[in-house]
Amino acid sequence: MAEVIRLQERLDKMPRRHIEPCEARILLFTGIRYERLTDENRRPETRSNGTKRKKH
């Protein structure tokens, strides 16, 4: 069974703390894509999304 905890009731019972201002950094992780190529000169003709690679 779940236990319902009402946060507002608990916050009302606790005294407020004085918090000093400080700096913060927001870090966003957008993901990383790894591709393994077995041969340096051999590249796949198409990408994983189906589009063709540009010829160099």
PyMOL Python script that loads the backbone (N, CA, C, O; Angstrom):
from pymol import cmd

cmd.read_pdbstr("""\
ATOM      1  N   MET A   1       0.837  -1.189   0.000  1.00  0.00           N
ATOM      2  CA  MET A   1       0.000   0.000   0.000  1.00  0.00           C
ATOM      3  C   MET A   1       0.881   1.251   0.000  1.00  0.00           C
ATOM      4  O   MET A   1       1.984   1.252   0.546  1.00  0.00           O
ATOM      5  N   ALA A   2       0.388   2.271  -0.601  1.00  0.00           N
ATOM      6  CA  ALA A   2       1.105   3.548  -0.644  1.00  0.00           C
ATOM      7  C   ALA A   2       0.723   4.409   0.549  1.00  0.00           C
ATOM      8  O   ALA A   2      -0.389   4.320   1.071  1.00  0.00           O
ATOM      9  N   GLU A   3       1.653   5.234   0.965  1.00  0.00           N
ATOM     10  CA  GLU A   3       1.389   6.176   2.053  1.00  0.00           C
ATOM     11  C   GLU A   3       1.413   7.580   1.463  1.00  0.00           C
ATOM     12  O   GLU A   3       2.414   8.001   0.884  1.00  0.00           O
ATOM     13  N   VAL A   4       0.315   8.295   1.613  1.00  0.00           N
ATOM     14  CA  VAL A   4       0.207   9.645   1.065  1.00  0.00           C
ATOM     15  C   VAL A   4       0.777  10.624   2.088  1.00  0.00           C
ATOM     16  O   VAL A   4       0.352  10.643   3.243  1.00  0.00           O
ATOM     17  N   ILE A   5       1.728  11.423   1.661  1.00  0.00           N
ATOM     18  CA  ILE A   5       2.345  12.426   2.527  1.00  0.00           C
ATOM     19  C   ILE A   5       2.006  13.795   1.953  1.00  0.00           C
ATOM     20  O   ILE A   5       2.337  14.097   0.806  1.00  0.00           O
ATOM     21  N   ARG A   6       1.363  14.597   2.736  1.00  0.00           N
ATOM     22  CA  ARG A   6       1.005  15.942   2.288  1.00  0.00           C
ATOM     23  C   ARG A   6       2.157  16.885   2.616  1.00  0.00           C
ATOM     24  O   ARG A   6       2.404  17.208   3.778  1.00  0.00           O
ATOM     25  N   LEU A   7       2.848  17.315   1.582  1.00  0.00           N
ATOM     26  CA  LEU A   7       4.046  18.132   1.772  1.00  0.00           C
ATOM     27  C   LEU A   7       3.731  19.502   2.355  1.00  0.00           C
ATOM     28  O   LEU A   7       4.481  19.996   3.197  1.00  0.00           O
ATOM     29  N   GLN A   8       2.650  20.121   1.931  1.00  0.00           N
ATOM     30  CA  GLN A   8       2.332  21.467   2.405  1.00  0.00           C
ATOM     31  C   GLN A   8       2.112  21.475   3.912  1.00  0.00           C
ATOM     32  O   GLN A   8       2.549  22.403   4.593  1.00  0.00           O
ATOM     33  N   GLU A   9       1.443  20.460   4.441  1.00  0.00           N
ATOM     34  CA  GLU A   9       1.219  20.382   5.891  1.00  0.00           C
ATOM     35  C   GLU A   9       2.545  20.286   6.638  1.00  0.00           C
ATOM     36  O   GLU A   9       2.715  20.929   7.674  1.00  0.00           O
ATOM     37  N   ARG A  10       3.469  19.504   6.137  1.00  0.00           N
ATOM     38  CA  ARG A  10       4.775  19.369   6.792  1.00  0.00           C
ATOM     39  C   ARG A  10       5.572  20.664   6.699  1.00  0.00           C
ATOM     40  O   ARG A  10       6.250  21.040   7.655  1.00  0.00           O
ATOM     41  N   LEU A  11       5.501  21.348   5.564  1.00  0.00           N
ATOM     42  CA  LEU A  11       6.232  22.606   5.400  1.00  0.00           C
ATOM     43  C   LEU A  11       5.690  23.683   6.333  1.00  0.00           C
ATOM     44  O   LEU A  11       6.457  24.493   6.855  1.00  0.00           O
ATOM     45  N   ASP A  12       4.375  23.700   6.547  1.00  0.00           N
ATOM     46  CA  ASP A  12       3.777  24.691   7.438  1.00  0.00           C
ATOM     47  C   ASP A  12       4.238  24.497   8.880  1.00  0.00           C
ATOM     48  O   ASP A  12       4.331  25.476   9.621  1.00  0.00           O
ATOM     49  N   LYS A  13       4.527  23.278   9.295  1.00  0.00           N
ATOM     50  CA  LYS A  13       4.935  22.984  10.674  1.00  0.00           C
ATOM     51  C   LYS A  13       6.402  23.325  10.931  1.00  0.00           C
ATOM     52  O   LYS A  13       6.780  23.583  12.073  1.00  0.00           O
ATOM     53  N   MET A  14       7.226  23.330   9.897  1.00  0.00           N
ATOM     54  CA  MET A  14       8.663  23.558  10.069  1.00  0.00           C
ATOM     55  C   MET A  14       8.981  25.052   9.982  1.00  0.00           C
ATOM     56  O   MET A  14       8.383  25.757   9.169  1.00  0.00           O
ATOM     57  N   PRO A  15       9.915  25.549  10.809  1.00  0.00           N
ATOM     58  CA  PRO A  15      10.320  26.961  10.688  1.00  0.00           C
ATOM     59  C   PRO A  15      11.133  27.168   9.412  1.00  0.00           C
ATOM     60  O   PRO A  15      11.853  26.275   8.964  1.00  0.00           O
ATOM     61  N   ARG A  16      11.002  28.357   8.841  1.00  0.00           N
ATOM     62  CA  ARG A  16      11.731  28.668   7.600  1.00  0.00           C
ATOM     63  C   ARG A  16      13.189  28.959   7.911  1.00  0.00           C
ATOM     64  O   ARG A  16      13.499  29.620   8.902  1.00  0.00           O
ATOM     65  N   ARG A  17      14.079  28.467   7.068  1.00  0.00           N
ATOM     66  CA  ARG A  17      15.512  28.713   7.211  1.00  0.00           C
ATOM     67  C   ARG A  17      15.908  29.893   6.340  1.00  0.00           C
ATOM     68  O   ARG A  17      15.353  30.101   5.262  1.00  0.00           O
ATOM     69  N   HIS A  18      16.869  30.659   6.819  1.00  0.00           N
ATOM     70  CA  HIS A  18      17.419  31.740   6.001  1.00  0.00           C
ATOM     71  C   HIS A  18      18.488  31.135   5.093  1.00  0.00           C
ATOM     72  O   HIS A  18      19.449  30.533   5.574  1.00  0.00           O
ATOM     73  N   ILE A  19      18.322  31.294   3.807  1.00  0.00           N
ATOM     74  CA  ILE A  19      19.248  30.720   2.834  1.00  0.00           C
ATOM     75  C   ILE A  19      20.060  31.846   2.200  1.00  0.00           C
ATOM     76  O   ILE A  19      19.504  32.801   1.659  1.00  0.00           O
ATOM     77  N   GLU A  20      21.370  31.717   2.277  1.00  0.00           N
ATOM     78  CA  GLU A  20      22.268  32.695   1.656  1.00  0.00           C
ATOM     79  C   GLU A  20      22.240  32.525   0.140  1.00  0.00           C
ATOM     80  O   GLU A  20      22.220  31.396  -0.349  1.00  0.00           O
ATOM     81  N   PRO A  21      22.238  33.634  -0.620  1.00  0.00           N
ATOM     82  CA  PRO A  21      22.306  33.518  -2.077  1.00  0.00           C
ATOM     83  C   PRO A  21      23.658  32.943  -2.503  1.00  0.00           C
ATOM     84  O   PRO A  21      24.687  33.233  -1.893  1.00  0.00           O
ATOM     85  N   CYS A  22      23.642  32.144  -3.532  1.00  0.00           N
ATOM     86  CA  CYS A  22      24.878  31.566  -4.054  1.00  0.00           C
ATOM     87  C   CYS A  22      24.738  31.361  -5.555  1.00  0.00           C
ATOM     88  O   CYS A  22      23.640  31.423  -6.108  1.00  0.00           O
ATOM     89  N   GLU A  23      25.870  31.118  -6.201  1.00  0.00           N
ATOM     90  CA  GLU A  23      25.863  30.884  -7.647  1.00  0.00           C
ATOM     91  C   GLU A  23      25.439  29.459  -7.944  1.00  0.00           C
ATOM     92  O   GLU A  23      25.641  28.551  -7.138  1.00  0.00           O
ATOM     93  N   ALA A  24      24.853  29.282  -9.104  1.00  0.00           N
ATOM     94  CA  ALA A  24      24.453  27.941  -9.534  1.00  0.00           C
ATOM     95  C   ALA A  24      24.777  27.790 -11.011  1.00  0.00           C
ATOM     96  O   ALA A  24      24.755  28.761 -11.767  1.00  0.00           O
ATOM     97  N   ARG A  25      25.074  26.575 -11.407  1.00  0.00           N
ATOM     98  CA  ARG A  25      25.293  26.269 -12.824  1.00  0.00           C
ATOM     99  C   ARG A  25      24.281  25.220 -13.232  1.00  0.00           C
ATOM    100  O   ARG A  25      24.071  24.238 -12.521  1.00  0.00           O
ATOM    101  N   ILE A  26      23.659  25.429 -14.372  1.00  0.00           N
ATOM    102  CA  ILE A  26      22.709  24.463 -14.910  1.00  0.00           C
ATOM    103  C   ILE A  26      23.413  23.719 -16.030  1.00  0.00           C
ATOM    104  O   ILE A  26      23.862  24.330 -16.999  1.00  0.00           O
ATOM    105  N   LEU A  27      23.509  22.411 -15.901  1.00  0.00           N
ATOM    106  CA  LEU A  27      24.165  21.576 -16.903  1.00  0.00           C
ATOM    107  C   LEU A  27      23.105  20.780 -17.646  1.00  0.00           C
ATOM    108  O   LEU A  27      22.261  20.130 -17.029  1.00  0.00           O
ATOM    109  N   LEU A  28      23.149  20.831 -18.971  1.00  0.00           N
ATOM    110  CA  LEU A  28      22.205  20.086 -19.796  1.00  0.00           C
ATOM    111  C   LEU A  28      22.942  18.960 -20.497  1.00  0.00           C
ATOM    112  O   LEU A  28      23.951  19.194 -21.161  1.00  0.00           O
ATOM    113  N   PHE A  29      22.453  17.759 -20.355  1.00  0.00           N
ATOM    114  CA  PHE A  29      23.030  16.615 -21.039  1.00  0.00           C
ATOM    115  C   PHE A  29      22.127  16.286 -22.217  1.00  0.00           C
ATOM    116  O   PHE A  29      20.982  15.874 -22.035  1.00  0.00           O
ATOM    117  N   THR A  30      22.644  16.469 -23.416  1.00  0.00           N
ATOM    118  CA  THR A  30      21.828  16.252 -24.609  1.00  0.00           C
ATOM    119  C   THR A  30      22.045  14.884 -25.235  1.00  0.00           C
ATOM    120  O   THR A  30      21.386  14.541 -26.217  1.00  0.00           O
ATOM    121  N   GLY A  31      22.955  14.104 -24.680  1.00  0.00           N
ATOM    122  CA  GLY A  31      23.196  12.767 -25.205  1.00  0.00           C
ATOM    123  C   GLY A  31      24.440  12.723 -26.071  1.00  0.00           C
ATOM    124  O   GLY A  31      24.896  13.746 -26.581  1.00  0.00           O
ATOM    125  N   ILE A  32      24.969  11.551 -26.228  1.00  0.00           N
ATOM    126  CA  ILE A  32      26.181  11.340 -27.018  1.00  0.00           C
ATOM    127  C   ILE A  32      25.920  10.184 -27.966  1.00  0.00           C
ATOM    128  O   ILE A  32      25.316   9.180 -27.588  1.00  0.00           O
ATOM    129  N   ARG A  33      26.370  10.330 -29.180  1.00  0.00           N
ATOM    130  CA  ARG A  33      26.211   9.254 -30.152  1.00  0.00           C
ATOM    131  C   ARG A  33      27.594   8.720 -30.492  1.00  0.00           C
ATOM    132  O   ARG A  33      28.474   9.471 -30.912  1.00  0.00           O
ATOM    133  N   TYR A  34      27.775   7.435 -30.311  1.00  0.00           N
ATOM    134  CA  TYR A  34      29.053   6.797 -30.625  1.00  0.00           C
ATOM    135  C   TYR A  34      28.884   5.946 -31.871  1.00  0.00           C
ATOM    136  O   TYR A  34      27.867   5.275 -32.045  1.00  0.00           O
ATOM    137  N   GLU A  35      29.893   5.981 -32.738  1.00  0.00           N
ATOM    138  CA  GLU A  35      29.902   5.153 -33.937  1.00  0.00           C
ATOM    139  C   GLU A  35      31.225   4.429 -33.984  1.00  0.00           C
ATOM    140  O   GLU A  35      32.276   5.054 -33.840  1.00  0.00           O
ATOM    141  N   ARG A  36      31.196   3.139 -34.179  1.00  0.00           N
ATOM    142  CA  ARG A  36      32.441   2.383 -34.280  1.00  0.00           C
ATOM    143  C   ARG A  36      32.695   2.069 -35.748  1.00  0.00           C
ATOM    144  O   ARG A  36      31.850   1.484 -36.426  1.00  0.00           O
ATOM    145  N   LEU A  37      33.863   2.464 -36.226  1.00  0.00           N
ATOM    146  CA  LEU A  37      34.271   2.159 -37.591  1.00  0.00           C
ATOM    147  C   LEU A  37      35.443   1.196 -37.501  1.00  0.00           C
ATOM    148  O   LEU A  37      36.441   1.484 -36.841  1.00  0.00           O
ATOM    149  N   THR A  38      35.322   0.045 -38.167  1.00  0.00           N
ATOM    150  CA  THR A  38      36.383  -0.950 -38.086  1.00  0.00           C
ATOM    151  C   THR A  38      37.558  -0.588 -38.973  1.00  0.00           C
ATOM    152  O   THR A  38      38.702  -0.882 -38.627  1.00  0.00           O
ATOM    153  N   ASP A  39      37.301   0.045 -40.111  1.00  0.00           N
ATOM    154  CA  ASP A  39      38.355   0.443 -41.039  1.00  0.00           C
ATOM    155  C   ASP A  39      38.280   1.956 -41.217  1.00  0.00           C
ATOM    156  O   ASP A  39      37.200   2.494 -41.461  1.00  0.00           O
ATOM    157  N   GLU A  40      39.393   2.639 -41.103  1.00  0.00           N
ATOM    158  CA  GLU A  40      39.422   4.100 -41.182  1.00  0.00           C
ATOM    159  C   GLU A  40      38.916   4.603 -42.540  1.00  0.00           C
ATOM    160  O   GLU A  40      38.247   5.634 -42.600  1.00  0.00           O
ATOM    161  N   ASN A  41      39.225   3.890 -43.625  1.00  0.00           N
ATOM    162  CA  ASN A  41      38.839   4.341 -44.964  1.00  0.00           C
ATOM    163  C   ASN A  41      37.430   3.908 -45.348  1.00  0.00           C
ATOM    164  O   ASN A  41      36.845   4.480 -46.267  1.00  0.00           O
ATOM    165  N   ARG A  42      36.883   2.930 -44.678  1.00  0.00           N
ATOM    166  CA  ARG A  42      35.557   2.418 -45.034  1.00  0.00           C
ATOM    167  C   ARG A  42      34.505   3.053 -44.137  1.00  0.00           C
ATOM    168  O   ARG A  42      34.510   2.839 -42.925  1.00  0.00           O
ATOM    169  N   ARG A  43      33.612   3.827 -44.719  1.00  0.00           N
ATOM    170  CA  ARG A  43      32.544   4.469 -43.960  1.00  0.00           C
ATOM    171  C   ARG A  43      31.206   3.952 -44.483  1.00  0.00           C
ATOM    172  O   ARG A  43      31.090   3.651 -45.671  1.00  0.00           O
ATOM    173  N   PRO A  44      30.218   3.846 -43.640  1.00  0.00           N
ATOM    174  CA  PRO A  44      28.907   3.386 -44.100  1.00  0.00           C
ATOM    175  C   PRO A  44      28.308   4.361 -45.115  1.00  0.00           C
ATOM    176  O   PRO A  44      28.521   5.570 -45.024  1.00  0.00           O
ATOM    177  N   GLU A  45      27.569   3.835 -46.067  1.00  0.00           N
ATOM    178  CA  GLU A  45      26.952   4.672 -47.096  1.00  0.00           C
ATOM    179  C   GLU A  45      25.800   5.494 -46.532  1.00  0.00           C
ATOM    180  O   GLU A  45      25.592   6.632 -46.953  1.00  0.00           O
ATOM    181  N   THR A  46      25.063   4.948 -45.605  1.00  0.00           N
ATOM    182  CA  THR A  46      23.939   5.678 -45.029  1.00  0.00           C
ATOM    183  C   THR A  46      24.112   5.787 -43.520  1.00  0.00           C
ATOM    184  O   THR A  46      24.795   4.980 -42.890  1.00  0.00           O
ATOM    185  N   ARG A  47      23.483   6.793 -42.969  1.00  0.00           N
ATOM    186  CA  ARG A  47      23.498   6.991 -41.518  1.00  0.00           C
ATOM    187  C   ARG A  47      22.399   6.144 -40.894  1.00  0.00           C
ATOM    188  O   ARG A  47      21.605   5.516 -41.595  1.00  0.00           O
ATOM    189  N   SER A  48      22.365   6.137 -39.573  1.00  0.00           N
ATOM    190  CA  SER A  48      21.360   5.329 -38.884  1.00  0.00           C
ATOM    191  C   SER A  48      19.950   5.859 -39.119  1.00  0.00           C
ATOM    192  O   SER A  48      18.984   5.108 -38.984  1.00  0.00           O
ATOM    193  N   ASN A  49      19.807   7.162 -39.476  1.00  0.00           N
ATOM    194  CA  ASN A  49      18.473   7.700 -39.734  1.00  0.00           C
ATOM    195  C   ASN A  49      18.065   7.537 -41.198  1.00  0.00           C
ATOM    196  O   ASN A  49      16.991   7.995 -41.591  1.00  0.00           O
ATOM    197  N   GLY A  50      18.905   6.893 -42.010  1.00  0.00           N
ATOM    198  CA  GLY A  50      18.548   6.588 -43.388  1.00  0.00           C
ATOM    199  C   GLY A  50      19.041   7.590 -44.412  1.00  0.00           C
ATOM    200  O   GLY A  50      18.935   7.324 -45.609  1.00  0.00           O
ATOM    201  N   THR A  51      19.580   8.738 -43.996  1.00  0.00           N
ATOM    202  CA  THR A  51      20.061   9.727 -44.955  1.00  0.00           C
ATOM    203  C   THR A  51      21.460   9.357 -45.419  1.00  0.00           C
ATOM    204  O   THR A  51      22.236   8.748 -44.683  1.00  0.00           O
ATOM    205  N   LYS A  52      21.769   9.739 -46.659  1.00  0.00           N
ATOM    206  CA  LYS A  52      23.082   9.409 -47.213  1.00  0.00           C
ATOM    207  C   LYS A  52      24.123  10.397 -46.728  1.00  0.00           C
ATOM    208  O   LYS A  52      23.819  11.562 -46.472  1.00  0.00           O
ATOM    209  N   ARG A  53      25.359   9.921 -46.605  1.00  0.00           N
ATOM    210  CA  ARG A  53      26.473  10.769 -46.199  1.00  0.00           C
ATOM    211  C   ARG A  53      26.939  11.618 -47.380  1.00  0.00           C
ATOM    212  O   ARG A  53      26.784  11.229 -48.537  1.00  0.00           O
ATOM    213  N   LYS A  54      27.512  12.784 -47.072  1.00  0.00           N
ATOM    214  CA  LYS A  54      28.094  13.629 -48.114  1.00  0.00           C
ATOM    215  C   LYS A  54      29.406  13.018 -48.563  1.00  0.00           C
ATOM    216  O   LYS A  54      30.171  12.510 -47.743  1.00  0.00           O
ATOM    217  N   LYS A  55      29.671  13.062 -49.856  1.00  0.00           N
ATOM    218  CA  LYS A  55      30.944  12.593 -50.407  1.00  0.00           C
ATOM    219  C   LYS A  55      31.968  13.702 -50.241  1.00  0.00           C
ATOM    220  O   LYS A  55      31.660  14.864 -50.502  1.00  0.00           O
ATOM    221  N   HIS A  56      33.165  13.373 -49.818  1.00  0.00           N
ATOM    222  CA  HIS A  56      34.214  14.383 -49.618  1.00  0.00           C
ATOM    223  C   HIS A  56      35.132  14.410 -50.788  1.00  0.00           C
ATOM    224  O   HIS A  56      36.081  15.194 -50.810  1.00  0.00           O
TER     225      HIS A  56
END
""", "prot")
cmd.dss("prot")
cmd.show_as("cartoon", "prot")
cmd.util.cbc("prot")
cmd.orient("prot")
